[in-house]
Amino acid sequence: MTAPSLNPVALDRIEPPRLREPFLLTPGPLTTSFEVKQAMLRDWGSWDGDFRAMTQEMRDRLLAMLGKGAGDFDCVPMQGSGTFSVEAMLGSFVPRNGKVLVLVNGAYGQRSVETLKYLGRDHVVLDKGDYLPPRGAEVAKILEEDPAITHVVAIHCETSSGILNPVGEISRATYAAGRKLLIDSMSAFGAIALEAGEIRYEALVSSANKCIEGVPGFGFIIARISELAAARDNSHSLSLDVHAQWSHMNRTGQWRFTPPTHVVTAFLEALRCHDAEGGVAGRGARYLRNRDVLVAGMRELGFETLLANRWLSPIIVTFFCPADPKFEFERFYELMKNKGFIIYPGKLTIAESFRVGCIGQMDEHIMRSVVAAADQTLAEMGVSNAAPPAEALQERTKLDA
């Protein structure tokens, strides 16, 4: 099977925007291929042997992405959105008498903190704000000062800002102190390497509608078999018990409760396309080209990124809103949508911003069309200068020094 082709022509040379679906420039759900959509046209019995075989193939393909060391892990799919799987991971692998260090630099780290509060798990927070990643030395210091901490939770790619966190050095600091690492790789797994032989962790979590380019409906937890076995009776929840889902699935080949059958079949097709594109390396290379073209083009228009270059991820990029008083994000959004592009509002506390995703069935030619649409939209709004407020750039420079 070959990977689905990406249209290399400028959008003004194909059908007008009103006749096609808009591109989703978001961190997921995202634009999917025709093949993935087509896979959902058949109904499947959730207990049928064919569907059970598809579930096993899906689990095997996901484990293969871990590379060397994958044999120590197993994959547990979990119904619901990605947040369901994050809660399942935290509730199943952090014992009730455990204590968690949560590394926060955006909304999704904060969501893990909120989840732990609901779960009644003791926790402390290292909050780096919107601009900067947590560093290994900071983690090491906190762990040295608090021997009660049992686990560290890190966000691989914090999509509220677009920052790619250094999970390698975080892992080294965590295990040097004799603790365990859990990774929320929701928006990075499948495009950014997280090989078990290179970076140590106990579990990671992601979902169907991110870098593997499936559709929403389930997430998955990839965890060490030893951790899965030890997780019995940890969970606060019937439906989010990773150990129970794992043991039932391995015993029967079935999901404990009704699976999202159409989503699973679409995801399996997405996995095959992912492999045909060159796996993690191939997918990540396309997203990186998308990012580079987008950032260069938007900067030519006067926009500036929230993050310094060294922290930009190939998943999603946050741009400051222009200081020009004629710029209104809601109108910018609608005008971009009318041109066939759905962007994402900002999710920051420090400055007005918006986000543009680099993932999904898009290539660098589409990203050039995104920049052209932004240029035209600014002209329609009467915005002559897309530069951000000076104080926003000063704050970024100060914090990144």
PEZI-V356401 format. One record per pair of residues at least 24 apart in sequence whose C-alpha atoms are under 10 Angstrom apart, sorted by the first residue. I is the first residue (numbers start at 0). J is the second residue. Records with the same first field share a line. If there is no record, write none. Layout:
I->J / J
This chain:
0->271 / 272 / 274 / 275 / 276
1->271 / 272 / 273 / 274 / 275 / 276
2->32 / 34 / 269 / 271 / 272 / 273 / 274 / 275 / 276 / 277
3->31 / 32 / 33 / 34 / 35 / 269 / 272 / 273 / 275 / 276 / 360
4->32 / 33 / 276 / 360 / 361 / 362
5->32 / 360 / 361 / 362 / 363 / 364 / 365
6->360 / 361 / 362 / 363 / 364 / 365
7->361 / 362 / 363 / 364 / 365
8->364 / 365 / 368
9->364 / 365 / 366 / 367 / 368 / 369 / 371
10->338 / 339 / 364 / 365 / 367 / 368 / 369 / 371 / 372
11->338 / 368
15->338 / 339
16->336 / 337 / 338 / 339 / 340
17->337 / 338 / 339
18->339
19->339
20->339 / 340
21->335 / 336 / 337 / 338 / 339 / 340 / 341
22->336 / 338 / 339 / 340 / 341 / 342 / 359 / 360 / 361 / 365 / 369
23->336 / 339 / 340 / 341 / 342 / 343 / 355 / 356 / 357 / 358 / 359 / 360 / 361
24->315 / 316 / 340 / 341 / 342 / 343 / 354 / 355 / 356 / 357 / 358 / 359 / 361 / 366 / 369
25->158 / 209 / 314 / 315 / 316 / 340 / 341 / 342 / 343 / 344 / 354 / 355 / 356 / 357 / 358 / 359
26->158 / 159 / 161 / 185 / 186 / 187 / 208 / 209 / 210 / 314 / 315 / 316 / 342 / 343 / 354 / 355 / 356 / 357 / 358 / 359
27->185 / 186 / 206 / 207 / 208 / 209 / 210 / 212 / 213 / 214 / 215 / 356 / 358 / 359
28->207 / 208 / 209 / 210 / 212 / 213 / 214 / 215 / 358 / 359
29->208 / 209 / 210 / 212 / 213 / 214 / 215 / 341 / 356 / 357 / 358 / 359 / 360 / 361
30->208 / 209 / 212 / 213 / 214 / 358 / 359 / 360 / 361
31->208 / 211 / 212 / 213 / 214 / 265 / 269 / 358 / 359 / 360 / 361
32->212 / 213 / 265 / 268 / 269 / 272 / 359 / 360 / 361
33->360
34->265 / 268 / 269 / 272
35->212 / 213 / 214 / 262 / 264 / 265 / 266 / 267 / 268 / 269 / 270 / 271 / 272
36->213 / 214 / 261 / 262 / 264 / 265 / 266 / 268 / 269
37->264 / 265 / 268
38->261 / 262 / 263 / 264 / 265 / 266 / 267 / 268 / 269
39->214 / 260 / 261 / 262 / 263 / 264 / 265 / 266 / 268
40->261 / 264 / 265
41->260 / 261 / 264
42->260 / 261 / 264
43->259 / 260 / 261 / 263 / 264
44->257 / 258 / 260
45->253 / 254 / 256 / 257 / 258 / 259 / 260
46->251 / 252 / 253 / 254 / 257 / 258
47->252 / 253
48->252 / 253
50->252 / 253 / 260 / 263 / 264
51->248 / 251 / 252 / 253 / 254
52->252 / 253
53->252 / 260 / 263 / 264 / 267
54->248 / 252 / 253 / 254 / 258 / 260 / 263 / 264 / 267
55->248 / 249 / 252 / 253
56->267 / 270
57->263 / 264 / 266 / 267 / 268 / 270 / 271
58->219 / 221 / 267
60->267 / 270 / 271 / 274
61->188 / 189 / 211 / 219 / 221 / 267 / 270
62->194 / 195 / 221 / 222
63->194 / 278
64->188 / 189 / 192 / 193 / 194 / 195 / 274 / 278 / 279
65->188 / 189 / 192 / 193 / 194 / 195 / 196 / 197 / 198 / 221 / 279
66->192 / 193 / 194 / 195 / 196 / 197
67->194 / 195 / 196 / 197
68->194 / 195 / 196 / 197 / 199 / 223
69->194 / 195 / 196 / 221 / 222 / 223
70->195 / 223 / 224
71->195 / 201 / 222 / 223 / 224 / 225
72->195 / 201 / 202 / 221 / 222 / 223 / 224 / 225 / 226 / 227
73->202 / 220 / 221 / 222 / 223 / 224 / 225 / 226 / 227 / 245 / 249
74->202 / 203 / 204 / 219 / 220 / 221 / 222 / 223 / 224 / 227 / 241 / 245
75->204 / 218 / 219 / 220 / 221 / 222 / 227 / 241 / 242 / 243 / 244 / 245 / 246 / 248 / 249 / 254
76->204 / 205 / 206 / 207 / 217 / 218 / 219 / 220 / 221 / 241 / 244 / 245 / 248 / 254 / 258 / 263
77->206 / 216 / 217 / 218 / 219 / 220 / 238 / 239 / 240 / 241 / 244 / 245 / 254 / 255 / 256 / 258 / 259
78->206 / 215 / 216 / 217 / 218 / 219 / 238 / 239 / 254 / 255 / 256 / 257 / 258 / 259
79->206 / 215 / 216 / 217 / 218 / 219 / 239 / 258 / 259
80->205 / 206 / 207 / 208 / 215 / 216 / 217 / 218 / 219
81->183 / 184 / 185 / 186 / 204 / 205 / 206 / 207 / 208 / 209 / 215 / 216 / 217 / 218 / 219 / 220
82->107 / 110 / 111 / 114 / 183 / 185 / 204 / 205 / 206 / 217 / 218
83->206 / 217 / 218 / 219 / 238 / 239
84->183 / 185 / 203 / 204 / 205 / 206 / 217 / 218 / 219 / 220 / 239 / 240 / 241
85->110 / 111 / 114 / 181 / 182 / 183 / 184 / 185 / 203 / 204 / 205 / 206 / 218 / 219 / 220 / 239
86->110 / 111 / 114 / 115 / 117 / 118 / 204 / 234 / 235 / 236 / 239 / 240 / 241
87->114 / 204 / 218 / 219 / 220 / 234 / 235 / 236 / 238 / 239 / 240 / 241 / 242
88->181 / 182 / 183 / 202 / 203 / 204 / 219 / 220 / 221 / 222 / 230 / 234 / 239 / 240 / 241 / 242
89->114 / 115 / 118 / 120 / 150 / 152 / 181 / 202 / 233 / 234 / 239 / 241
90->114 / 115 / 117 / 118 / 119 / 120 / 230 / 233 / 234 / 235 / 236 / 239 / 240 / 241
91->226 / 227 / 229 / 230 / 231 / 232 / 233 / 234 / 235 / 236 / 239 / 240 / 241 / 242 / 243
92->150 / 179 / 181 / 201 / 202 / 222 / 226 / 227 / 228 / 229 / 230 / 231 / 233 / 234 / 240 / 241 / 242
93->118 / 120 / 121 / 149 / 150 / 151 / 179 / 181 / 226 / 230 / 233 / 234
94->120 / 149 / 150 / 229 / 230 / 231 / 232 / 233 / 234
95->119 / 120 / 121 / 232 / 233 / 234 / 235
96->120 / 121 / 147 / 149 / 233
97->121 / 122 / 147 / 148 / 149 / 150
98->122 / 123 / 145 / 146 / 147 / 148 / 149 / 150 / 151
99->123 / 124 / 147 / 148 / 149 / 150 / 151 / 152 / 178 / 179 / 180 / 181
100->124 / 125 / 138 / 141 / 142 / 145 / 148 / 149 / 150 / 151 / 152 / 153 / 180
101->125 / 126 / 138 / 150 / 151 / 152 / 153 / 154 / 181
102->126 / 127 / 132 / 133 / 134 / 138 / 151 / 152 / 153 / 154 / 164 / 169
103->127 / 128 / 129 / 131 / 132 / 133 / 152 / 153 / 154 / 157
104->128 / 129 / 130 / 131 / 132 / 133 / 153 / 154 / 156 / 157 / 158 / 159 / 160 / 162 / 164
105->129 / 130 / 131 / 132 / 154 / 156 / 157 / 158 / 159 / 160 / 161 / 162 / 346 / 347 / 348
106->157 / 158 / 159 / 160 / 346 / 347 / 348
107->153 / 154 / 156 / 157 / 158 / 159 / 183 / 185
108->152 / 153 / 154 / 155 / 157 / 159 / 183
111->152 / 153 / 154 / 183
112->152
117->235
118->234 / 235 / 236
119->235
121->147 / 148
122->147 / 148 / 149 / 150 / 151
123->148 / 151
124->151 / 152
127->398
128->160 / 347 / 348 / 349 / 398
129->157 / 159 / 160 / 161 / 162 / 305 / 306 / 346 / 347 / 348 / 349 / 350 / 395 / 398
130->160 / 161 / 162 / 305 / 306 / 307 / 310 / 347 / 349 / 394 / 395 / 396 / 398 / 399
131->160 / 162 / 163 / 164 / 306 / 307 / 310 / 395 / 398 / 399
132->156 / 157 / 162 / 163 / 164 / 165 / 166 / 310 / 399
133->164 / 165 / 166 / 168 / 169
134->164 / 165 / 166 / 167 / 168 / 169 / 172
135->165 / 166 / 167 / 168 / 169 / 170 / 171 / 172 / 173
136->168 / 169 / 171 / 172
137->169 / 172
138->168 / 169 / 170 / 171 / 172 / 173 / 176
139->168 / 169 / 171 / 172 / 173 / 174 / 175 / 176
140->172 / 176
142->172 / 173 / 175 / 176 / 177 / 178
143->176
146->176 / 177 / 178
147->178
148->176 / 177 / 178 / 179
149->173 / 176 / 177 / 178 / 179 / 180
150->174 / 177 / 178 / 179 / 180 / 181 / 201
151->178 / 179 / 180 / 181 / 182 / 200
152->179 / 180 / 181 / 182 / 183 / 202 / 203
153->180 / 181 / 182 / 183 / 184 / 203
154->181 / 182 / 183 / 184 / 185 / 186 / 187 / 203 / 204
155->182 / 183 / 184 / 185 / 186 / 187 / 188 / 191 / 193 / 203 / 204
156->182 / 183 / 184 / 185 / 186 / 187 / 188 / 191 / 311 / 312 / 313 / 314 / 315
157->183 / 184 / 185 / 186 / 187 / 312 / 314 / 315
158->185 / 186 / 187 / 312 / 314 / 315 / 316 / 317 / 345 / 346 / 354 / 356
159->315 / 316 / 317 / 343 / 344 / 345 / 346 / 347 / 353 / 354
160->304 / 305 / 306 / 310 / 311 / 312 / 315 / 316 / 317 / 318 / 345 / 346 / 347 / 352 / 353 / 354
161->186 / 304 / 305 / 306 / 310 / 311 / 312 / 313 / 314 / 315 / 316 / 317 / 318 / 354 / 355 / 356
162->305 / 306 / 307 / 308 / 309 / 310 / 311 / 312 / 313 / 314 / 315 / 316 / 317
163->187 / 191 / 309 / 310 / 311 / 312 / 313 / 314 / 315
164->310 / 311 / 312
165->310
166->193 / 198 / 199 / 200
167->193 / 197 / 198 / 199 / 200
168->198
169->198 / 199
170->197 / 198 / 199 / 200
171->198 / 199 / 200
173->199 / 200
174->199 / 200
181->222
182->220 / 221
183->220
184->209 / 220
185->209 / 210 / 218 / 219
186->210 / 211 / 314 / 315 / 358
187->211 / 279 / 283 / 312 / 313 / 314 / 358
188->279 / 283
189->270 / 273 / 274 / 278 / 279 / 280 / 281 / 282 / 283
190->273 / 278 / 279 / 280 / 281 / 282 / 283 / 284 / 285 / 286 / 287 / 313 / 314 / 358
191->279 / 280 / 281 / 282 / 283 / 284 / 286 / 312 / 313 / 314
192->278 / 279 / 280 / 283
193->279
195->223
201->225 / 226 / 227
202->226 / 227
206->266
207->262 / 263 / 265 / 266 / 267 / 269 / 270
208->262 / 266 / 269 / 359
209->314 / 358 / 359
210->269 / 273 / 279 / 282 / 283 / 286 / 314 / 357 / 358 / 359 / 360
211->266 / 267 / 268 / 269 / 270 / 271 / 272 / 273 / 274 / 278 / 279 / 282 / 358 / 359
212->265 / 266 / 268 / 269 / 270 / 272 / 273 / 358 / 359 / 360
213->262 / 263 / 264 / 265 / 266 / 267 / 268 / 269 / 270 / 359
214->261 / 262 / 263 / 264 / 265 / 266 / 269
215->259 / 262 / 263 / 265 / 266
216->258 / 259 / 260 / 261 / 262 / 263 / 266
217->258 / 259 / 262 / 263 / 266
220->245
282->358 / 359
283->313 / 314 / 358
284->313
285->313 / 357 / 358 / 359 / 360 / 361 / 362 / 363
286->312 / 313 / 314 / 315 / 356 / 357 / 358 / 359 / 360 / 361 / 362 / 363
287->311 / 312 / 313 / 314 / 357 / 358 / 362 / 363
288->313 / 357 / 362 / 363 / 364 / 366
289->313 / 314 / 315 / 356 / 357 / 358 / 361 / 362 / 363 / 364 / 365 / 366 / 367
290->314 / 315 / 316 / 355 / 356 / 357 / 358 / 362 / 363 / 366
291->357 / 363 / 366
292->357 / 362 / 363 / 364 / 365 / 366 / 367 / 369 / 370
293->355 / 356 / 357 / 363 / 364 / 365 / 366 / 367 / 368 / 369 / 370
294->318 / 355 / 366 / 370
295->367 / 370
296->366 / 367 / 368 / 369 / 370 / 371 / 373 / 374
297->367 / 369 / 370 / 371 / 373 / 374 / 385
298->370 / 385 / 386
299->370 / 374 / 385
300->370 / 371 / 373 / 374 / 377 / 383 / 384 / 385 / 386
301->374 / 383 / 384 / 385 / 386 / 387
302->384 / 385 / 386 / 387
303->385 / 386 / 387 / 391 / 392
304->352 / 353 / 354 / 387 / 392 / 395
305->347 / 350 / 352 / 353 / 354 / 387 / 391 / 392 / 394 / 395
306->392 / 395 / 396 / 399
307->392 / 395 / 396 / 399
309->399
310->399
312->357
313->356 / 357 / 358
314->355 / 356 / 357 / 358 / 359
315->343 / 354 / 355 / 356 / 357 / 358
316->353 / 354 / 355 / 356 / 357
317->343 / 344 / 345 / 346 / 347 / 352 / 353 / 354 / 355 / 356
318->344 / 345 / 350 / 351 / 352 / 353 / 354 / 355 / 387
319->345 / 350 / 351 / 352 / 353 / 354 / 385 / 386 / 387 / 388 / 391 / 392
320->345 / 350 / 351 / 352 / 353 / 354 / 385 / 386 / 387 / 388
321->351 / 352 / 382 / 383 / 384 / 385 / 386 / 387 / 388
322->351 / 382 / 384 / 385 / 386 / 387 / 388 / 389 / 391
323->381 / 382 / 383 / 384 / 385 / 386 / 387 / 388
324->381 / 382
325->377 / 380 / 381 / 382 / 383 / 384
326->377 / 380 / 381 / 382 / 383 / 384 / 385
327->380 / 382
328->352 / 353
330->376 / 380
331->373 / 376 / 377 / 379 / 380
332->373 / 376
333->376
334->372 / 373 / 375 / 376 / 377 / 379 / 380
335->369 / 372 / 373 / 375 / 376 / 377
336->372
337->372 / 376
338->368 / 369 / 372 / 373 / 375 / 376
339->368 / 369 / 372
340->365 / 368 / 369 / 372 / 373
341->369
342->369
349->391 / 394
350->387 / 388 / 390 / 391
351->387 / 388 / 391
352->387
